[in-house]
């Protein structure tokens, strides 16, 4: 299975240093475990930020389990029966997150505020340890030796920018001047607008051509690629969870709700047409639908201008909600818009919203596939990503023509365009770098850190983690008769 993984990955990233080490006889790819780093911030005692970094295995625990089918038009079997088949390799996104993530560090950053650069220095030390294992391996009692092959670090754009010391990131978006805002390409500068999602977009020719830093990041010790040129930027992996569910989809939902309000979809005779009144009626419609459909949301309690971040008519809205809530809202928007298409045939935006919701939800099919996509599944996912992008861009144009500040062109829309670009050529499932399970791990570690003494929170959190992880692993092994 390990050899098959690297044979497939060679087609995606042939310049990875692990292949050079194999050629030189340093590494046996049949004994090289593909892994990734994950980092993000949690919340510990006194609501202080908690830095959490973990090691994550790429191959799923269900890779040797019974057959599983995707839900595509031509369903592909993702089975563990033939371990030499790439389609036997499942995503590592199920079961307890303590089975898939291995904690490397957890500390409250404000507790060490007198030590600037602590996180970067700890990441550098971790990277040196990983580099040693990648080159020298770990010998087991039977005489076999296993190595680690790092695929990168998966996280949100903010954490990438913070830990990679990126000079090009979403934080550089210019509101008046055109400034490069993508660590993978030059999108954002005057010659390469990041709002261009087309197949001929000029930024596509600059992908991984220019390094996004003045000096290599703390991870540079890890055998990966040439950190001195743009290929090293591949190390910072795109997370579909933050790009879509916690990203562009939240802009889409908030803008769609307001657009439906402005079109009078929720109006009744004799009632106010103020924005707050219309949003209140939209929320009533949503809650009624939730009762009928058996759905519920956890992170929102109503539609208001504050909740949608639409303080004034010149604000671009987005809704603050959990990732699961985003999907529920998309389901409702699809139902609500579809129901009014025949009643308001002149409102072309209703059909656009339906299409955007359908494509967005179909894109979530990435979680029903394995690590490697067959051609038909890859093309379907590509159609859905492009369909959502096309719909979002058309709605943005329509809103602009009506002088409405809706459907903002944000960096995460550009990040989703990168997913579309990769699906054209790559068999790798974007969900390989998804952080849904990692967010669960962050939450679990954060809860443990809040249950121990603050004075020795670092030592006690690590100790509590090790105890809990051991119990979880023992329970899993008993259930699998391992």
KEROFI-748040 format. One record per residue (C-alpha): residue number from 1; x, y, z. Coordinates in steps of 0.001 Angstrom, whole numbers. Layout:
REM KEROFI-748040
+-----+---------+---------+---------+
:   k :      xx :      yy :      zz :
+-----+---------+---------+---------+
: NUM :       X :       Y :       Z :
...
+-----+---------+---------+---------+
REM end
This chain:
REM KEROFI-748040
+-----+---------+---------+---------+
:   k :      xx :      yy :      zz :
+-----+---------+---------+---------+
:   1 :       0 :       0 :       0 :
:   2 :    2809 :    2436 :     845 :
:   3 :    4610 :    1703 :   -2417 :
:   4 :    1368 :    2236 :   -4359 :
:   5 :     791 :    5558 :   -2649 :
:   6 :    4197 :    6907 :   -3605 :
:   7 :    3917 :    5562 :   -7156 :
:   8 :     692 :    7574 :   -7530 :
:   9 :    2084 :   10617 :   -5744 :
:  10 :    5122 :   10677 :   -8034 :
:  11 :    2772 :   11710 :  -10876 :
:  12 :    1497 :   14635 :   -8790 :
:  13 :    4737 :   15898 :   -7278 :
:  14 :    7679 :   14272 :   -8971 :
:  15 :   10144 :   16837 :   -7609 :
:  16 :    9479 :   15772 :   -3991 :
:  17 :   12787 :   15061 :   -2303 :
:  18 :   11659 :   11613 :   -1166 :
:  19 :   12073 :   10351 :   -4744 :
:  20 :   15624 :   11680 :   -4907 :
:  21 :   16397 :    9925 :   -1625 :
:  22 :   14929 :    6707 :   -3036 :
:  23 :   17157 :    6988 :   -6119 :
:  24 :   20191 :    7471 :   -3856 :
:  25 :   19258 :    4394 :   -1837 :
:  26 :   18509 :    6385 :    1324 :
:  27 :   14795 :    5529 :    1578 :
:  28 :   12688 :    2465 :     826 :
:  29 :    9308 :    3779 :    -339 :
:  30 :    7636 :     510 :     673 :
:  31 :    8514 :    1500 :    4251 :
:  32 :    7869 :    5249 :    3935 :
:  33 :    4742 :    6535 :    5688 :
:  34 :    3093 :    9628 :    4113 :
:  35 :    2251 :   12179 :    6793 :
:  36 :    1327 :   15834 :    7189 :
:  37 :    1505 :   18498 :    9846 :
:  38 :   -1529 :   20360 :   11085 :
:  39 :   -1504 :   23530 :   13125 :
:  40 :   -4145 :   25898 :   14414 :
:  41 :   -5234 :   27855 :   17442 :
:  42 :   -7597 :   26661 :   20155 :
:  43 :   -8860 :   28215 :   23380 :
:  44 :   -7591 :   27291 :   26817 :
:  45 :   -8266 :   28605 :   30333 :
:  46 :   -9125 :   32303 :   30718 :
:  47 :  -10064 :   32286 :   27011 :
:  48 :   -6418 :   32478 :   26071 :
:  49 :   -5273 :   31246 :   22641 :
:  50 :   -3719 :   27782 :   22584 :
:  51 :   -1185 :   26830 :   19915 :
:  52 :   -1674 :   23208 :   18833 :
:  53 :     465 :   21360 :   16278 :
:  54 :      47 :   17698 :   15422 :
:  55 :    1283 :   15022 :   13025 :
:  56 :   -1369 :   13488 :   10771 :
:  57 :   -1269 :   10231 :    8790 :
:  58 :   -2470 :   10425 :    5178 :
:  59 :   -3703 :    6834 :    4779 :
:  60 :   -7040 :    6113 :    6402 :
:  61 :   -7705 :    3482 :    9057 :
:  62 :  -10507 :    2056 :    6896 :
:  63 :   -8233 :    1294 :    3957 :
:  64 :   -8556 :   -2457 :    4592 :
:  65 :  -12260 :   -2466 :    5382 :
:  66 :  -15176 :   -3721 :    3229 :
:  67 :  -16198 :   -2079 :     -21 :
:  68 :  -17508 :    1461 :    -156 :
:  69 :  -19139 :    3191 :   -3115 :
:  70 :  -19159 :    6864 :   -3974 :
:  71 :  -22420 :    8520 :   -5019 :
:  72 :  -21324 :    9578 :   -8503 :
:  73 :  -23148 :    8713 :  -11727 :
:  74 :  -20584 :    5971 :  -12332 :
:  75 :  -19929 :    4793 :   -8748 :
:  76 :  -16363 :    3751 :   -7990 :
:  77 :  -15576 :    1098 :   -5405 :
:  78 :  -13171 :    2220 :   -2707 :
:  79 :  -12199 :   -1113 :   -1231 :
:  80 :   -9404 :   -2423 :     922 :
:  81 :   -9499 :   -5933 :    -509 :
:  82 :   -6595 :   -5313 :   -2902 :
:  83 :   -4052 :   -3274 :    -978 :
:  84 :   -2022 :   -2773 :   -4138 :
:  85 :   -4844 :    -799 :   -5745 :
:  86 :   -4790 :    2995 :   -5364 :
:  87 :   -8584 :    2932 :   -4969 :
:  88 :   -8142 :     902 :   -1773 :
:  89 :   -6631 :    3919 :     -32 :
:  90 :   -9268 :    5713 :    2034 :
:  91 :   -9195 :    9170 :    3566 :
:  92 :   -8147 :    9374 :    7195 :
:  93 :  -11240 :   11294 :    8264 :
:  94 :  -13242 :    8891 :   10427 :
:  95 :  -13188 :    7528 :   13965 :
:  96 :  -11809 :    9373 :   16996 :
:  97 :   -9355 :   12105 :   15986 :
:  98 :   -6917 :   10810 :   18631 :
:  99 :   -6429 :    7797 :   16337 :
: 100 :   -5362 :    9921 :   13378 :
: 101 :   -3529 :   12890 :   14923 :
: 102 :    -460 :   12802 :   17156 :
: 103 :     118 :   15853 :   19327 :
: 104 :    3509 :   17542 :   18985 :
: 105 :    2997 :   20732 :   20968 :
: 106 :     290 :   22611 :   22836 :
: 107 :     946 :   25780 :   24788 :
: 108 :    -957 :   28981 :   25647 :
: 109 :     805 :   31642 :   23612 :
: 110 :      62 :   34517 :   26009 :
: 111 :    1648 :   32629 :   28874 :
: 112 :    4959 :   32948 :   27003 :
: 113 :    4466 :   36402 :   25557 :
: 114 :    7869 :   37454 :   26899 :
: 115 :    9423 :   34894 :   24538 :
: 116 :    8706 :   36190 :   21032 :
: 117 :    9236 :   33731 :   18220 :
: 118 :    8647 :   30708 :   20453 :
: 119 :    6219 :   29034 :   18046 :
: 120 :    8568 :   29486 :   15076 :
: 121 :   11506 :   28079 :   17051 :
: 122 :    9493 :   25048 :   18213 :
: 123 :    8374 :   24418 :   14637 :
: 124 :   12008 :   24590 :   13538 :
: 125 :   13034 :   21990 :   16144 :
: 126 :   10108 :   19740 :   15187 :
: 127 :   11087 :   20066 :   11536 :
: 128 :   14651 :   19009 :   12310 :
: 129 :   13347 :   15927 :   14148 :
: 130 :   11064 :   15071 :   11223 :
: 131 :   13977 :   15531 :    8821 :
: 132 :   16083 :   13090 :   10854 :
: 133 :   13350 :   10426 :   10763 :
: 134 :   12763 :   11088 :    7047 :
: 135 :   16429 :   10395 :    6260 :
: 136 :   17423 :    7842 :    8912 :
: 137 :   14167 :    6086 :    9715 :
: 138 :   13099 :    4312 :   12896 :
: 139 :   14226 :     713 :   13406 :
: 140 :   11744 :   -1768 :   14856 :
: 141 :   12478 :   -4879 :   16914 :
: 142 :   12127 :   -7198 :   13913 :
: 143 :   14861 :   -5342 :   12058 :
: 144 :   12644 :   -3436 :    9651 :
: 145 :   12999 :     310 :    9339 :
: 146 :   10284 :    2865 :    8583 :
: 147 :   10621 :    6408 :    7270 :
: 148 :    8361 :    9454 :    7064 :
: 149 :    7530 :   11315 :    3882 :
: 150 :    6011 :   14733 :    4538 :
: 151 :    3269 :   16005 :    2219 :
: 152 :    3063 :   19462 :    3804 :
: 153 :    1113 :   21293 :    6469 :
: 154 :   -2649 :   21679 :    6250 :
: 155 :   -4351 :   24559 :    7996 :
: 156 :   -6296 :   27734 :    7311 :
: 157 :   -4832 :   30673 :    5417 :
: 158 :   -4186 :   32652 :    8596 :
: 159 :   -2027 :   29927 :   10135 :
: 160 :    -113 :   29468 :    6887 :
: 161 :     654 :   33157 :    6816 :
: 162 :    1728 :   33209 :   10471 :
: 163 :    3977 :   30153 :   10464 :
: 164 :    5376 :   30489 :    6944 :
: 165 :    6273 :   34184 :    7235 :
: 166 :    4524 :   34657 :    3917 :
: 167 :    4949 :   37924 :    2043 :
: 168 :    2042 :   36953 :    -221 :
: 169 :   -1139 :   35938 :    1578 :
: 170 :   -4803 :   36834 :    1972 :
: 171 :   -3748 :   39422 :    4564 :
: 172 :   -2197 :   41466 :    1747 :
: 173 :   -5397 :   42000 :    -225 :
: 174 :   -5432 :   45565 :   -1495 :
: 175 :   -8680 :   47532 :   -1445 :
: 176 :   -7223 :   50344 :   -3517 :
: 177 :   -3960 :   48963 :   -4887 :
: 178 :   -3408 :   45608 :   -6580 :
: 179 :   -1186 :   43533 :   -4295 :
: 180 :    -318 :   39813 :   -4697 :
: 181 :   -2445 :   37904 :   -2189 :
: 182 :   -1803 :   34208 :   -2941 :
: 183 :    1191 :   32245 :   -1676 :
: 184 :     958 :   29844 :   -4627 :
: 185 :     892 :   32326 :   -7495 :
: 186 :    1052 :   36051 :   -8300 :
: 187 :   -2721 :   36554 :   -8297 :
: 188 :   -3646 :   39979 :   -7026 :
: 189 :   -1028 :   42082 :   -8791 :
: 190 :   -2019 :   44386 :  -11677 :
: 191 :   -1177 :   41787 :  -14336 :
: 192 :   -2892 :   38842 :  -12647 :
: 193 :   -6303 :   39710 :  -11111 :
: 194 :   -7267 :   37134 :   -8504 :
: 195 :  -10967 :   37636 :   -9316 :
: 196 :  -10470 :   35917 :  -12686 :
: 197 :  -11716 :   32313 :  -12393 :
: 198 :  -11493 :   31498 :  -16109 :
: 199 :   -9489 :   28676 :  -17636 :
: 200 :   -7252 :   31234 :  -19328 :
: 201 :   -6639 :   33311 :  -16188 :
: 202 :   -3131 :   34760 :  -16307 :
: 203 :   -2274 :   33775 :  -12720 :
: 204 :   -2361 :   30083 :  -13688 :
: 205 :     983 :   30429 :  -15496 :
: 206 :    2651 :   31738 :  -12301 :
: 207 :    1668 :   28866 :   -9965 :
: 208 :    4633 :   27725 :   -7837 :
: 209 :    7033 :   29886 :   -9832 :
: 210 :    7978 :   32485 :   -7189 :
: 211 :    8673 :   31929 :   -3461 :
: 212 :    6235 :   33717 :   -1130 :
: 213 :    8865 :   34565 :    1491 :
: 214 :   12043 :   36568 :    1875 :
: 215 :   13724 :   33729 :    3769 :
: 216 :   12640 :   30062 :    4023 :
: 217 :   10066 :   29207 :    6753 :
: 218 :   10795 :   27131 :    9890 :
: 219 :    9851 :   23965 :    7968 :
: 220 :   12770 :   24284 :    5552 :
: 221 :   14694 :   21456 :    7238 :
: 222 :   12060 :   18924 :    6134 :
: 223 :   12926 :   17039 :    2909 :
: 224 :   10198 :   18281 :     581 :
: 225 :   11220 :   20375 :   -2430 :
: 226 :   13482 :   23273 :   -3324 :
: 227 :   12648 :   25867 :    -646 :
: 228 :   14560 :   28532 :   -2564 :
: 229 :   12073 :   28630 :   -5421 :
: 230 :    8296 :   28639 :   -5716 :
: 231 :    7885 :   24861 :   -5524 :
: 232 :    8426 :   25001 :   -1774 :
: 233 :    5107 :   26854 :   -1443 :
: 234 :    3358 :   23527 :   -2143 :
: 235 :    4127 :   22652 :    1467 :
: 236 :    1267 :   24907 :    2599 :
: 237 :   -1758 :   22843 :    1630 :
: 238 :   -5176 :   24217 :     815 :
: 239 :   -7974 :   23130 :    3151 :
: 240 :  -11389 :   22657 :    1442 :
: 241 :  -13126 :   22992 :    4814 :
: 242 :  -11894 :   26542 :    5408 :
: 243 :  -11952 :   27480 :    1724 :
: 244 :  -15584 :   26451 :    1173 :
: 245 :  -17654 :   25743 :    4303 :
: 246 :  -15965 :   28383 :    6456 :
: 247 :  -15052 :   30522 :    3481 :
: 248 :  -16706 :   31374 :     198 :
: 249 :  -19926 :   29476 :    1015 :
: 250 :  -20588 :   31806 :    3958 :
: 251 :  -20289 :   34805 :    1632 :
: 252 :  -22615 :   33069 :    -821 :
: 253 :  -25239 :   32287 :    1834 :
: 254 :  -25332 :   35785 :    3354 :
: 255 :  -25424 :   37502 :     -50 :
: 256 :  -28130 :   35139 :   -1337 :
: 257 :  -30351 :   35720 :    1704 :
: 258 :  -30068 :   39487 :    1290 :
: 259 :  -30656 :   39269 :   -2463 :
: 260 :  -33844 :   37279 :   -1872 :
: 261 :  -34902 :   39903 :     659 :
: 262 :  -34271 :   42747 :   -1793 :
: 263 :  -36292 :   40863 :   -4425 :
: 264 :  -39264 :   40783 :   -2040 :
: 265 :  -39376 :   36994 :   -1732 :
: 266 :  -40249 :   37188 :    1969 :
: 267 :  -42492 :   40282 :    1770 :
: 268 :  -46161 :   40279 :    2713 :
: 269 :  -48702 :   43015 :    2105 :
: 270 :  -48774 :   45763 :    4716 :
: 271 :  -45512 :   44810 :    6441 :
: 272 :  -42287 :   46789 :    6611 :
: 273 :  -39738 :   46438 :    3824 :
: 274 :  -36815 :   47548 :    6004 :
: 275 :  -33818 :   45218 :    5828 :
: 276 :  -34156 :   44031 :    9435 :
: 277 :  -37872 :   43283 :    8977 :
: 278 :  -37209 :   41354 :    5800 :
: 279 :  -34404 :   39387 :    7450 :
: 280 :  -36707 :   38554 :   10361 :
: 281 :  -39253 :   37085 :    7959 :
: 282 :  -36483 :   35171 :    6162 :
: 283 :  -35436 :   33667 :    9509 :
: 284 :  -39047 :   32675 :   10221 :
: 285 :  -39148 :   30920 :    6849 :
: 286 :  -35875 :   29159 :    7622 :
: 287 :  -36970 :   27945 :   11073 :
: 288 :  -40249 :   26619 :    9649 :
: 289 :  -38312 :   24722 :    6986 :
: 290 :  -35939 :   23293 :    9616 :
: 291 :  -38869 :   21882 :   11608 :
: 292 :  -40337 :   20323 :    8469 :
: 293 :  -37023 :   18957 :    7165 :
: 294 :  -35729 :   17741 :   10537 :
: 295 :  -32632 :   19936 :   10318 :
: 296 :  -31078 :   22251 :   12878 :
: 297 :  -28216 :   24713 :   13197 :
: 298 :  -25943 :   25216 :   16179 :
: 299 :  -24125 :   28480 :   15610 :
: 300 :  -26768 :   31036 :   14591 :
: 301 :  -29915 :   32317 :   16273 :
: 302 :  -31336 :   34636 :   13643 :
: 303 :  -30790 :   36730 :   10524 :
: 304 :  -29879 :   40312 :   11340 :
: 305 :  -27644 :   42904 :    9751 :
: 306 :  -25153 :   42279 :   12557 :
: 307 :  -25201 :   38495 :   12077 :
: 308 :  -24693 :   38938 :    8348 :
: 309 :  -22044 :   41636 :    8858 :
: 310 :  -24106 :   44016 :    6750 :
: 311 :  -23911 :   47107 :    8943 :
: 312 :  -24385 :   49474 :    6009 :
: 313 :  -25416 :   49217 :    2392 :
: 314 :  -21758 :   49377 :    1389 :
: 315 :  -20673 :   46347 :    3455 :
: 316 :  -20068 :   43007 :    1768 :
: 317 :  -21970 :   40439 :    3864 :
: 318 :  -20926 :   37075 :    5219 :
: 319 :  -22518 :   34918 :    7902 :
: 320 :  -20624 :   33682 :   10928 :
: 321 :  -21645 :   30048 :   11366 :
: 322 :  -20200 :   26576 :   11796 :
: 323 :  -19252 :   24437 :    8829 :
: 324 :  -22196 :   22079 :    9342 :
: 325 :  -24581 :   25048 :    9515 :
: 326 :  -23365 :   26208 :    6113 :
: 327 :  -24628 :   23008 :    4496 :
: 328 :  -28024 :   23318 :    6208 :
: 329 :  -28340 :   26897 :    4967 :
: 330 :  -27462 :   25815 :    1421 :
: 331 :  -30189 :   23161 :    1542 :
: 332 :  -32741 :   25750 :    2623 :
: 333 :  -31645 :   28279 :       9 :
: 334 :  -31964 :   25651 :   -2704 :
: 335 :  -35479 :   24723 :   -1541 :
: 336 :  -36609 :   28320 :   -1067 :
: 337 :  -35255 :   29560 :   -4401 :
: 338 :  -36536 :   26541 :   -6317 :
: 339 :  -40001 :   27019 :   -4877 :
: 340 :  -40198 :   30609 :   -6207 :
: 341 :  -38679 :   30057 :   -9671 :
: 342 :  -42076 :   29528 :  -11340 :
: 343 :  -43691 :   32377 :   -9353 :
: 344 :  -41017 :   34916 :  -10344 :
: 345 :  -39822 :   33830 :  -13829 :
: 346 :  -38243 :   37251 :  -14421 :
: 347 :  -35825 :   36806 :  -11486 :
: 348 :  -32949 :   34929 :  -13100 :
: 349 :  -30996 :   35100 :   -9847 :
: 350 :  -33303 :   32460 :   -8340 :
: 351 :  -32099 :   29881 :  -10844 :
: 352 :  -28502 :   30984 :  -10245 :
: 353 :  -28860 :   30540 :   -6489 :
: 354 :  -30309 :   27067 :   -6983 :
: 355 :  -27392 :   26118 :   -9198 :
: 356 :  -24853 :   27532 :   -6746 :
: 357 :  -26392 :   25571 :   -3868 :
: 358 :  -26520 :   22326 :   -5850 :
: 359 :  -22908 :   22638 :   -7047 :
: 360 :  -21696 :   23596 :   -3575 :
: 361 :  -23358 :   20618 :   -1921 :
: 362 :  -22240 :   18237 :   -4667 :
: 363 :  -18670 :   19412 :   -4088 :
: 364 :  -18958 :   17941 :    -588 :
: 365 :  -18878 :   14570 :   -2327 :
: 366 :  -15105 :   14740 :   -1908 :
: 367 :  -15639 :   13068 :    1474 :
: 368 :  -17305 :   10033 :    -142 :
: 369 :  -14233 :    9170 :   -2191 :
: 370 :  -10815 :    7766 :   -1424 :
: 371 :   -7443 :    9478 :   -1659 :
: 372 :   -7263 :    8927 :   -5429 :
: 373 :  -10081 :    9857 :   -7814 :
: 374 :  -10961 :    7954 :  -10944 :
: 375 :  -11546 :   10011 :  -14102 :
: 376 :  -15352 :   10189 :  -13937 :
: 377 :  -15408 :   11215 :  -10267 :
: 378 :  -12711 :   13836 :  -10831 :
: 379 :  -14591 :   15345 :  -13761 :
: 380 :  -17817 :   15509 :  -11770 :
: 381 :  -16124 :   17323 :   -8893 :
: 382 :  -14483 :   19672 :  -11383 :
: 383 :  -17866 :   20492 :  -12959 :
: 384 :  -19299 :   21320 :   -9553 :
: 385 :  -16407 :   23569 :   -8533 :
: 386 :  -16531 :   25398 :  -11860 :
: 387 :  -20331 :   25573 :  -11660 :
: 388 :  -20215 :   27197 :   -8240 :
: 389 :  -17541 :   29645 :   -9393 :
: 390 :  -19462 :   30559 :  -12525 :
: 391 :  -22650 :   31106 :  -10528 :
: 392 :  -20901 :   33185 :   -7876 :
: 393 :  -19262 :   35402 :  -10506 :
: 394 :  -22550 :   35915 :  -12383 :
: 395 :  -24377 :   36832 :   -9188 :
: 396 :  -21587 :   39267 :   -8319 :
: 397 :  -21956 :   40900 :  -11738 :
: 398 :  -25737 :   41064 :  -11376 :
: 399 :  -25449 :   42638 :   -7931 :
: 400 :  -22938 :   45177 :   -9183 :
: 401 :  -25288 :   46160 :  -12016 :
: 402 :  -27989 :   46748 :   -9393 :
: 403 :  -25564 :   48733 :   -7181 :
: 404 :  -25736 :   46093 :   -4430 :
: 405 :  -22611 :   45184 :   -2458 :
: 406 :  -23149 :   41432 :   -2501 :
: 407 :  -21044 :   38385 :   -3423 :
: 408 :  -17661 :   39833 :   -2563 :
: 409 :  -14611 :   38718 :   -4479 :
: 410 :  -12521 :   37413 :   -1589 :
: 411 :   -9216 :   35458 :   -1534 :
: 412 :  -11001 :   32221 :    -618 :
: 413 :  -12858 :   32416 :   -3924 :
: 414 :   -9437 :   32455 :   -5551 :
: 415 :   -8295 :   29565 :   -3350 :
: 416 :  -11252 :   27554 :   -4631 :
: 417 :  -10140 :   28374 :   -8167 :
: 418 :   -6858 :   26643 :   -7305 :
: 419 :   -8863 :   23537 :   -6349 :
: 420 :  -10523 :   23729 :   -9758 :
: 421 :   -7143 :   24106 :  -11447 :
: 422 :   -5696 :   21049 :   -9701 :
: 423 :   -8739 :   18882 :  -10455 :
: 424 :   -8059 :   19397 :  -14156 :
: 425 :   -4736 :   17561 :  -13940 :
: 426 :   -4488 :   15786 :  -10605 :
: 427 :   -6026 :   12540 :   -9313 :
: 428 :   -5527 :   13594 :   -5689 :
: 429 :   -8764 :   14101 :   -3775 :
: 430 :   -8818 :   17667 :   -2337 :
: 431 :  -10222 :   16131 :     858 :
: 432 :   -6771 :   14649 :    1540 :
: 433 :   -5902 :   18088 :    2945 :
: 434 :   -9284 :   18727 :    4590 :
: 435 :   -9165 :   19968 :    8194 :
: 436 :  -12600 :   18845 :    9422 :
: 437 :  -11148 :   16050 :   11552 :
: 438 :   -8260 :   18292 :   12595 :
: 439 :  -10694 :   20889 :   13950 :
: 440 :  -12175 :   18145 :   16133 :
: 441 :   -8695 :   17294 :   17405 :
: 442 :   -8021 :   20951 :   18239 :
: 443 :  -11272 :   21071 :   20194 :
: 444 :  -10464 :   17920 :   22165 :
: 445 :   -6972 :   19083 :   23114 :
: 446 :   -8326 :   22511 :   24056 :
: 447 :  -10933 :   20969 :   26351 :
: 448 :   -8263 :   18893 :   28058 :
: 449 :   -6106 :   21990 :   28547 :
: 450 :   -9019 :   23719 :   30304 :
: 451 :   -9325 :   20872 :   32790 :
: 452 :   -5778 :   21037 :   34135 :
: 453 :   -3947 :   23564 :   36285 :
: 454 :   -2935 :   26758 :   34523 :
: 455 :     508 :   27082 :   36115 :
: 456 :    1726 :   23825 :   34558 :
: 457 :    -741 :   23693 :   31712 :
: 458 :    1815 :   22598 :   29110 :
: 459 :    3079 :   19545 :   31030 :
: 460 :    -373 :   18582 :   32309 :
: 461 :   -2023 :   18947 :   28907 :
: 462 :     569 :   16704 :   27254 :
: 463 :     229 :   14153 :   30050 :
: 464 :   -3581 :   14164 :   29842 :
: 465 :   -3397 :   13795 :   26067 :
: 466 :   -1119 :   10766 :   26266 :
: 467 :   -3382 :    9016 :   28778 :
: 468 :   -6510 :    9682 :   26719 :
: 469 :   -4839 :    8730 :   23420 :
: 470 :   -3613 :    5425 :   24862 :
: 471 :   -7104 :    4525 :   26058 :
: 472 :   -8667 :    5423 :   22709 :
: 473 :   -6111 :    3333 :   20810 :
: 474 :   -6589 :     333 :   23120 :
: 475 :  -10369 :     506 :   22651 :
: 476 :   -9990 :     695 :   18854 :
: 477 :   -7602 :   -2272 :   18771 :
: 478 :   -9971 :   -4379 :   20828 :
: 479 :  -12855 :   -3521 :   18470 :
: 480 :  -10736 :   -4521 :   15436 :
: 481 :   -9170 :   -7566 :   17146 :
: 482 :   -5712 :   -6161 :   16520 :
+-----+---------+---------+---------+
REM end
